[in-house]
Amino acid sequence: MPRSSKKKQKKAEDFKKVKLKVGKKKAPAANATDTSFTARAIVVGVQSISADKSAQLTNSHNHTLKELLAQMRHYSAPTRKDSVVGLGDFAALHPAALRAELGAVISATVRLVVDSEPGVRRQLLRLYGTVLPTLEPRELAPFVPLAVIFTCSAMTHILDDIRADAVKFLDLLADAAPATVAQFAPRVLPSFFSLLETSTAAADGARTEANARTALLSQGRRLAILRSCHKFLCVFTRPLVPSSDALAFMAPPPAPPVACTEQLFFPDTTAPFAALNLFGEADAGSSPDADAATDTAGAVRAQSTAALDRLFPFLQATWIESAAIFAGGNISADDSLQLCSLTLQTLQVLWRAVYANAVPPHETRLIGFLRQCSTFFPFGKDYSGDTAVEDALLALNTRVCELAALVQLGTEVDSNVDALASSDVNFSSEAKPSSDVGLVRVFKRATRFMLQTLGHKQTRLVRHEQFGELLAVAWQLARGGGRSDAEQLLTAVMYYAGVCPLASPSKTLAIRFLTCIIDAQWTRVPEPGALDVGSTQLAALTSAWVLQLPKLLWQLRDRNLEASLAAAAALRLVCQRTRLLDTAAANTLHASLAPLFGVDVPGKGRVHGPFRLYPPALQQAVLEAVACCPRSPRLTRAVRASIADCHAQVRVLAHEIIA
């Protein structure tokens, strides 16, 4: 019993009810928190929405740049998104202030490239797409390294959507500061490799053959990545492009530096006798800028070779998968056609960077790829319909023709191309293997396609950019083929130059192309594979084209100044530095040039030609061409009668010609 009473007492102590008494305070609870504090002063922060910011630059929501950048690190995704939108509003209202704080803006926003929220990245893409094009490359250059680091980190991110958006950010950077972004190719290219292919390394560190992971990427994803990769490769290989001129491929090779007597006896450099290489010096003709350019080109070519090794398996697999569109008759502007175009564009950039003038025989990958392309070449032969599809097919066929020409130039085949390509050739034991016959047949098909595109069988005129590419390929095919091929290609170019519109820039390009061919024949040292314009057939074709130039100048008048100047320069070159025209052709040229200045019509008197309508620059160019022609009394009288109202400098030149 006593034991039971103790238990009751303990239970009563645990659940003891405190009695409240009148006039006494209630006891605090056992788990109560003491919130009392003592302070000398209490400062309450003022809300930004009600603060006076009339002296500061704000956006339409009364947020300063400092506040917007601080919200970029907020834990809430909607807040980060609103801050990016607000920053775009601030940039539209105060662009100068944004330029002044560009470092802080880039440092705060570039971290959102790897943000896990798609809406934040989408708004950041819009912001960069609006702001970056307004900046100069030199303004953005100091901050490109940080942007590239975060972009490459996003390209190798574990989430697919972040990787997909990363290539879009890289495209914006490449457009805004191409030269600076290209310097980070050793970091960017491996990121593209990780997106497009998987590879395994052996124990000794050597990389095994890459496995194309086309099955892991949808066509849309592959299309976006390949488009970005192609754009970056174009920016990266730009140092290897000799010039932006459409006819840069016809420029003569640079001459080796030659030390002249003045440099030896009256030196103005620190090493005037380095050209003699007495003590193993470098070439005296080389300058630091030239050496740097050479080193840059060598580094670009080496990295392009590595890129070709890594990307070729993926590109080949993509081509095999997408080229099935050409097997059927239904060709449309879908992802498969765009993948085929991008595959060939990417390979074209790489083979131009690695093999500028010819593909060597040991490059079995490109030669094998050419054989794969020849299965459906020419692509869409009988297609007619959508203009965009026709342009894409023409670009595909042109690139295959270029590859065929480069392979032909680099592969040692029988000199008699026409006989080797025929089907009734009996090979002896010393003859070339049948693989060369297959390549020559592909070359013949490429030549036939160019003739159909430019010659009498052409169905439509091509755009100016396409015509420039066709001329480059025609030049390579003419150099790699036989004399009959060169004659046919030259005839096709002359025909196209005659039928294209007078005001078209293609007219100027065709005239310059034919002028360069004449210049290369008569004024340069003969090069291997150069066209022999001095041959009977080609000389007759070229002479006939030159005799049509006065008529072309009459037709052009002042419609196409560039084409008229090119025609006048061609006349001057032919008359001054070549023996292309014989006596009879020269007399025909004089008779054709005289109507440009004017003719005497019975009953009407003197009728002036279009020479008076020419601008002074064109008048001077025509007179310089006339000055190089042999003496002709009829032409002299025509010039004397047409210079009364000309510019003073033109009149002086005309009087010199007359005298």
TORTORTI-447025 format. One record per residue (C-alpha): residue number from 1; x, y, z. Coordinates in steps of 0.001 Angstrom, whole numbers, plus 500000, padded with zeros to 6 digits. Example, Ala and Ser with C-alpha at 12.3 -4.5 7.8 and 13.67 -1.06 7.14 Angstrom:
<sites>
 pos     px     py     pz
   1 512300 495500 507800
   2 513670 498940 507140
</sites>
This chain:
<sites>
 pos     px     py     pz
   1 500000 500000 500000
   2 502707 502586 500821
   3 504311 501740 497502
   4 501105 502607 495633
   5 500777 505946 497392
   6 504249 506965 496238
   7 503309 506357 492630
   8 500226 508492 493045
   9 502309 511304 494532
  10 504798 511245 491639
  11 501959 511248 489135
  12 500357 514189 490882
  13 503669 516088 490761
  14 503950 515556 486997
  15 500461 516773 486275
  16 500181 519323 489025
  17 497728 522089 488279
  18 498952 525544 489134
  19 496334 527554 490873
  20 495979 531133 489786
  21 495546 533715 492513
  22 493981 537097 492227
  23 496491 539936 491996
  24 499479 537796 491008
  25 501034 537432 487506
  26 500760 534290 485512
  27 503928 532242 485569
  28 505720 531929 482203
  29 505603 528652 480363
  30 508511 526299 480580
  31 509237 526547 476799
  32 508754 530325 476553
  33 511415 532343 474626
  34 512717 535539 476103
  35 512345 538246 473411
  36 513436 541152 475493
  37 516426 543148 474260
  38 518157 546410 474928
  39 519656 548737 472309
  40 520658 552347 472045
  41 518861 552834 468687
  42 516704 550880 466269
  43 517115 551409 462483
  44 514303 550163 460245
  45 515183 549736 456544
  46 513188 551736 454046
  47 511472 549754 451274
  48 512918 550419 447788
  49 509495 550879 446261
  50 508916 553969 448325
  51 512482 555328 448296
  52 513328 558524 446474
  53 515633 557594 443544
  54 515180 560679 441447
  55 518949 561278 441449
  56 519767 557716 440295
  57 519320 555880 437041
  58 516508 553359 437278
  59 514389 551235 434999
  60 510661 551571 434539
  61 510057 549725 437838
  62 512275 552106 439840
  63 515095 549571 440252
  64 518702 550679 440061
  65 521439 548702 438314
  66 522983 547738 441642
  67 519695 546308 442885
  68 519121 544367 439674
  69 522582 542818 439765
  70 522128 541871 443422
  71 518925 539994 442587
  72 520786 537825 440063
  73 521961 535660 442985
  74 518526 535346 444593
  75 517448 531864 445605
  76 514063 532277 443908
  77 513988 531560 440169
  78 511137 534043 439460
  79 513154 536774 441169
  80 516225 535992 439048
  81 514067 535996 435942
  82 512520 539353 436841
  83 515960 540809 437459
  84 517110 539790 433962
  85 513965 541319 432464
  86 514537 544470 434488
  87 518146 544632 433313
  88 516960 544519 429715
  89 514610 547397 430477
  90 517484 549308 432088
  91 519699 548705 429043
  92 517042 550089 426722
  93 516629 553243 428841
  94 520291 553870 429770
  95 522678 552197 427289
  96 525596 554459 428233
  97 525315 553525 431904
  98 525289 549850 430988
  99 528499 550270 428971
 100 530149 551996 431909
 101 529320 549061 434214
 102 529811 546343 431586
 103 532250 544361 433738
 104 529828 544087 436640
 105 526948 543270 434304
 106 528812 540458 432531
 107 530134 539014 435797
 108 526642 538909 437300
 109 524712 537667 434289
 110 527122 535122 432820
 111 526628 532881 435853
 112 523022 532397 434805
 113 524172 530483 431712
 114 524195 527375 433910
 115 520981 528301 435748
 116 518709 525314 436258
 117 515549 527266 435441
 118 514738 527350 431675
 119 512849 530643 431982
 120 515895 532409 433413
 121 518146 531174 430584
 122 515520 532131 428012
 123 515389 535703 429300
 124 519191 535828 429440
 125 519352 534782 425768
 126 516990 537626 424901
 127 519080 540067 426931
 128 522359 539025 425293
 129 520750 538998 421868
 130 519741 542628 422403
 131 522807 544005 424207
 132 525807 542202 422680
 133 525250 543357 419066
 134 525372 546973 420264
 135 528854 546549 421780
 136 532172 546897 420003
 137 534439 543818 420033
 138 537116 545782 421879
 139 534603 546662 424615
 140 533604 543041 425102
 141 537088 541514 424734
 142 538201 541815 428412
 143 535158 539854 429584
 144 535136 537123 426935
 145 537365 534718 428950
 146 534885 534603 431828
 147 531978 534175 429426
 148 533745 531335 427596
 149 534479 529540 430866
 150 530824 529509 431912
 151 529674 528667 428390
 152 532007 525667 428154
 153 530855 524585 431587
 154 527275 524719 430342
 155 528197 522764 427182
 156 529420 519890 429366
 157 526577 520141 431909
 158 524698 517053 433001
 159 521314 518502 431972
 160 520422 518322 428287
 161 518495 521597 428147
 162 521434 523526 429612
 163 523752 522009 427002
 164 521293 522922 424256
 165 521137 526552 425403
 166 524914 526752 425823
 167 525580 526594 422070
 168 523165 529507 421606
 169 525169 531597 424064
 170 528354 530664 422202
 171 526808 531793 418907
 172 526040 535190 420409
 173 529610 535539 421688
 174 531064 534475 418339
 175 528968 537084 416540
 176 529858 539861 418985
 177 533633 539258 419343
 178 534738 536638 416790
 179 538496 537231 416953
 180 538589 537042 420744
 181 536377 533961 420983
 182 538512 532174 418371
 183 541513 532387 420723
 184 539778 529963 423088
 185 539436 527183 420525
 186 541510 524743 422655
 187 538782 525016 425282
 188 535715 525315 423046
 189 536440 522555 420513
 190 536685 519757 423132
 191 533315 520897 424450
 192 531856 520416 420971
 193 533531 517013 420781
 194 531846 515974 424011
 195 528498 517052 422591
 196 528865 515210 419297
 197 530825 512068 420017
 198 531845 509663 422742
 199 535362 508348 423048
 200 537290 506021 425320
 201 540965 506185 426162
 202 543288 503253 426514
 203 545556 502665 429473
 204 548499 504371 427808
 205 546466 507509 427172
 206 545969 507037 423445
 207 542460 507779 422228
 208 540665 504943 420511
 209 538333 505348 417561
 210 535441 507664 418362
 211 531956 506255 418291
 212 529379 508525 416736
 213 526433 508866 419042
 214 523912 509971 416501
 215 521306 507718 418022
 216 521515 509664 421309
 217 520726 512989 419663
 218 517531 513931 417893
 219 517723 515536 414481
 220 516745 518917 415874
 221 519400 518760 418594
 222 522067 517628 416148
 223 521057 520392 413764
 224 521473 523081 416421
 225 524838 521743 417611
 226 526196 521287 414082
 227 525094 524795 413107
 228 526903 526262 416092
 229 529975 524098 415482
 230 530130 525202 411851
 231 529867 528866 412829
 232 532667 528542 415375
 233 534907 526676 412913
 234 534392 529457 410354
 235 535436 532027 412947
 236 538353 529902 414114
 237 539784 529222 410634
 238 539433 532827 409467
 239 543239 533456 409703
 240 543694 530869 406937
 241 541358 532729 404559
 242 543603 534878 402350
 243 541045 537578 401614
 244 537363 538347 401564
 245 537557 538800 397792
 246 535529 536249 395854
 247 538512 535670 393528
 248 541141 535322 396240
 249 541722 531723 395124
 250 543286 533063 391902
 251 545799 535324 393637
 252 549453 534528 392856
 253 551511 532907 395611
 254 553594 535346 397665
 255 557078 535831 396307
 256 560007 534915 398570
 257 561808 537903 400093
 258 564862 539055 398155
 259 567533 541229 399707
 260 568238 544219 397499
 261 571481 546178 397150
 262 570181 549205 399009
 263 569336 547084 402023
 264 572842 545604 402022
 265 574935 548756 401635
 266 572575 551253 403265
 267 571036 549218 406096
 268 568119 550568 408030
 269 567405 547424 410055
 270 569109 545734 412989
 271 570146 542668 410958
 272 570775 543758 407368
 273 572941 540726 406471
 274 570648 538090 407954
 275 569512 537111 404446
 276 572940 535563 403875
 277 572337 533209 406808
 278 575989 533437 407821
 279 575419 532430 411426
 280 572142 530515 411146
 281 569862 533519 411517
 282 566245 533538 410552
 283 565220 534879 407166
 284 565834 538623 406927
 285 562624 539108 405011
 286 560570 537814 407924
 287 559160 540346 410328
 288 557693 539773 413798
 289 554198 540324 412416
 290 554801 537832 409608
 291 556219 535295 412044
 292 553230 535746 414333
 293 550843 535301 411408
 294 552714 532166 410345
 295 552593 530763 413866
 296 548887 531546 414117
 297 548156 529860 410800
 298 550187 526818 411820
 299 548357 526527 415129
 300 544979 526894 413427
 301 545888 524241 410853
 302 547084 521826 413563
 303 543912 522248 415613
 304 541799 521918 412468
 305 543527 518604 411767
 306 542663 517417 415270
 307 539082 518620 414811
 308 538805 516681 411550
 309 540029 513538 413306
 310 537491 513900 416105
 311 534466 515089 414136
 312 534728 512982 411000
 313 533132 509793 412469
 314 530117 511759 413677
 315 529791 513710 410426
 316 530072 510560 408343
 317 527448 508778 410426
 318 525153 511801 410193
 319 525556 511877 406411
 320 524810 508166 406025
 321 521676 508544 408123
 322 520399 511753 406486
 323 521380 511097 402847
 324 518547 508584 402526
 325 516365 511569 401603
 326 517958 511505 398135
 327 517061 507872 397547
 328 513406 508694 396996
 329 511874 511328 394811
 330 510385 513384 397648
 331 512923 516035 398681
 332 511729 518751 401025
 333 513278 521406 403242
 334 513238 519234 406365
 335 515855 518475 409027
 336 517460 515721 406940
 337 518290 518097 404089
 338 519628 520683 406521
 339 521756 518038 408247
 340 523251 517019 404896
 341 524009 520656 404114
 342 525600 521328 407498
 343 527638 518133 407323
 344 529180 519138 404012
 345 529644 522742 405154
 346 531535 521623 408253
 347 533690 519215 406281
 348 534365 521929 403699
 349 535670 524305 406370
 350 537924 521575 407737
 351 539345 520323 404441
 352 540015 523909 403338
 353 541883 524548 406580
 354 543858 521295 406536
 355 544341 520801 402778
 356 544194 524163 401055
 357 544921 523239 397436
 358 544736 519445 397161
 359 543675 516400 399155
 360 546638 513987 399328
 361 546192 510317 398462
 362 546782 509216 402069
 363 543623 511069 403182
 364 541457 507996 402752
 365 538627 509365 404882
 366 537721 512245 402569
 367 538277 510083 399502
 368 535954 507427 400936
 369 533433 510116 401822
 370 533566 511345 398220
 371 532710 507830 397049
 372 529732 507781 399423
 373 528517 511127 398066
 374 528856 509896 394486
 375 526038 507403 395107
 376 523380 510126 394786
 377 525429 512790 392990
 378 524188 515057 391525
 379 521631 515480 394288
 380 518102 516272 393162
 381 519010 516136 389501
 382 515430 516450 388261
 383 514059 518453 391191
 384 512044 521581 390459
 385 509944 523382 392991
 386 510853 525148 396211
 387 513576 527763 395680
 388 515105 527102 399097
 389 515468 523405 398293
 390 516999 524195 394903
 391 519564 526498 396541
 392 520419 523824 399115
 393 520845 521176 396426
 394 523059 523478 394353
 395 525242 524169 397392
 396 525532 520425 398119
 397 526507 519621 394542
 398 529018 522486 394438
 399 530800 521245 397567
 400 530975 517704 396221
 401 532476 519103 392996
 402 535057 521000 395035
 403 536012 517862 396947
 404 536268 515918 393680
 405 538554 518612 392228
 406 540803 518638 395299
 407 541043 514851 395299
 408 541842 514914 391583
 409 544564 517525 392118
 410 546099 515540 394948
 411 545851 512032 393521
 412 548400 510844 390973
 413 546362 509489 388096
 414 547047 508880 384449
 415 547719 512089 382539
 416 545286 511053 379854
 417 542134 511645 381888
 418 539766 511330 378976
 419 541054 507896 377978
 420 541192 506629 381542
 421 537576 507583 382267
 422 536201 505771 379237
 423 534672 502365 379778
 424 536578 500577 376982
 425 540081 501018 378405
 426 542243 497903 378575
 427 544606 498141 381537
 428 548102 496739 381378
 429 550146 495592 384306
 430 551612 499097 384704
 431 548226 500833 384644
 432 546680 502546 387641
 433 544323 500504 389844
 434 540589 500618 389329
 435 540149 502906 392352
 436 541697 505750 390353
 437 539227 505074 387548
 438 536370 505483 390007
 439 537752 508815 391218
 440 538250 510064 387679
 441 534669 509135 386824
 442 533461 511125 389830
 443 535613 514008 388593
 444 534027 513730 385150
 445 530543 513803 386657
 446 531492 516891 388643
 447 532751 518601 385485
 448 529563 517668 383663
 449 527467 519136 386462
 450 529383 522427 386305
 451 528885 522592 382557
 452 525157 522039 382955
 453 524932 524671 385703
 454 526879 527398 383898
 455 526594 526418 380241
 456 523852 526237 377652
 457 521829 523692 379648
 458 521454 525886 382719
 459 517833 526290 383721
 460 518051 529325 385997
 461 520475 532024 387054
 462 522198 531566 390379
 463 522709 534146 393081
 464 525912 536173 393284
 465 527285 534251 396280
 466 526593 530938 394575
 467 528237 532136 391371
 468 531414 533002 393291
 469 531570 529476 394700
 470 530915 528001 391255
 471 533791 530005 389776
 472 536181 528730 392450
 473 535168 525138 391752
 474 535365 525662 387980
 475 538920 526964 388380
 476 539929 523897 390401
 477 538249 521517 387963
 478 539963 523205 385025
 479 543346 522862 386702
 480 542800 519226 387624
 481 541278 518045 384350
 482 542474 517732 380805
 483 542637 520448 378164
 484 539205 519569 376814
 485 537688 519992 380272
 486 539360 523387 380651
 487 538079 524543 377282
 488 534524 523467 378044
 489 534545 525077 381505
 490 535956 528323 380141
 491 533324 528347 377416
 492 530591 527782 380018
 493 531823 530695 382148
 494 531906 532970 379093
 495 528395 531928 378165
 496 527090 532602 381681
 497 528883 535956 381737
 498 526976 536880 378588
 499 523507 535872 379754
 500 523537 537213 383302
 501 521833 540617 383764
 502 523873 543747 383098
 503 523271 545224 386541
 504 524097 541985 388351
 505 527294 541810 390446
 506 527868 538420 388825
 507 528653 540286 385595
 508 531553 542037 387333
 509 532766 538810 388900
 510 532745 536944 385593
 511 534735 539697 383850
 512 537307 539751 386640
 513 537561 535953 386583
 514 538318 535832 382868
 515 540745 538733 383241
 516 542615 536863 385975
 517 542933 533842 383692
 518 544536 536011 380998
 519 546746 537697 383581
 520 547891 534369 385005
 521 548843 533147 381539
 522 550727 536167 380224
 523 552110 538033 383230
 524 553000 535348 385768
 525 555423 532498 386029
 526 553615 529320 384885
 527 552333 527264 387798
 528 551686 523513 387890
 529 548165 522847 386715
 530 547634 526363 385346
 531 545453 526849 382288
 532 547294 527185 378997
 533 545468 530109 377421
 534 548117 530198 374739
 535 546757 526982 373238
 536 544917 527349 369954
 537 541374 526630 371179
 538 541570 528581 374446
 539 543304 531511 372745
 540 540506 531691 370161
 541 537858 531619 372889
 542 539594 534298 374929
 543 540210 536509 371893
 544 536535 536301 370914
 545 535510 537305 374436
 546 537879 540287 374437
 547 536452 541558 371157
 548 532987 541605 372787
 549 534094 543959 375571
 550 533502 547243 373635
 551 529956 546129 372925
 552 529553 545274 376609
 553 530767 548770 377573
 554 528150 550229 375221
 555 525397 548108 376780
 556 526425 548778 380364
 557 526624 552574 379995
 558 526235 553776 383597
 559 524122 550857 384854
 560 526963 548907 386465
 561 530062 550976 387176
 562 532029 548068 388682
 563 531456 545879 385633
 564 532404 548721 383280
 565 535652 549369 385176
 566 536446 545647 385091
 567 535847 545523 381319
 568 538081 548559 380773
 569 540815 546983 382915
 570 540555 543772 380886
 571 540989 545720 377644
 572 544016 547510 379020
 573 545601 544263 380195
 574 545077 542527 376849
 575 546408 545428 374779
 576 549328 546309 377041
 577 550764 543074 378384
 578 549708 540246 376082
 579 550019 539149 372473
 580 546566 537622 372462
 581 545264 539728 369555
 582 546771 539560 366102
 583 546622 542396 363579
 584 543169 541534 362264
 585 541760 541210 365818
 586 543351 544537 366797
 587 541702 546272 363835
 588 538373 544736 364829
 589 538886 546039 368368
 590 539564 549569 367071
 591 536420 549485 364977
 592 534444 548383 368041
 593 535915 551031 370365
 594 535283 554013 368087
 595 531438 553994 368499
 596 531898 554401 372250
 597 533018 557968 371596
 598 530741 558742 368651
 599 530019 558158 364988
 600 529300 560359 361993
 601 525841 559632 360608
 602 525033 560955 357111
 603 522330 563586 357326
 604 522523 563845 361134
 605 526116 564779 361709
 606 528024 563728 364809
 607 526178 561353 367179
 608 527981 560969 370481
 609 528335 557576 372117
 610 527916 556649 375789
 611 531431 557870 376645
 612 530101 561299 377614
 613 527649 559698 380067
 614 530382 557830 381904
 615 531593 559130 385270
 616 535142 560589 385215
 617 536681 557451 386728
 618 535258 555258 383988
 619 536208 557766 381278
 620 539778 557705 382504
 621 539815 553887 382594
 622 538544 553682 379007
 623 541111 556201 377799
 624 543923 554289 379523
 625 542798 551164 377670
 626 542737 553110 374382
 627 546234 554429 375078
 628 547540 550856 375224
 629 546027 549979 371834
 630 548052 550319 368643
 631 547703 553610 366769
 632 544463 554024 364849
 633 543506 557282 363051
 634 539809 556480 363299
 635 540004 555908 367051
 636 542086 559075 367526
 637 539504 561190 365684
 638 536706 559674 367789
 639 538521 560513 371023
 640 539284 564106 369893
 641 535632 564753 369073
 642 534287 563525 372441
 643 536429 565206 375090
 644 535062 568744 374928
 645 532811 568496 377981
 646 534906 566013 379989
 647 536693 566526 383285
 648 539996 568416 383160
 649 542046 565363 384142
 650 540284 563294 381485
 651 540994 565957 378849
 652 544690 565992 379763
 653 544865 562223 379356
 654 542995 562403 376055
 655 545384 565039 374678
 656 548335 562862 375633
 657 546787 559978 373688
 658 546119 562192 370678
 659 549616 563650 370747
</sites>
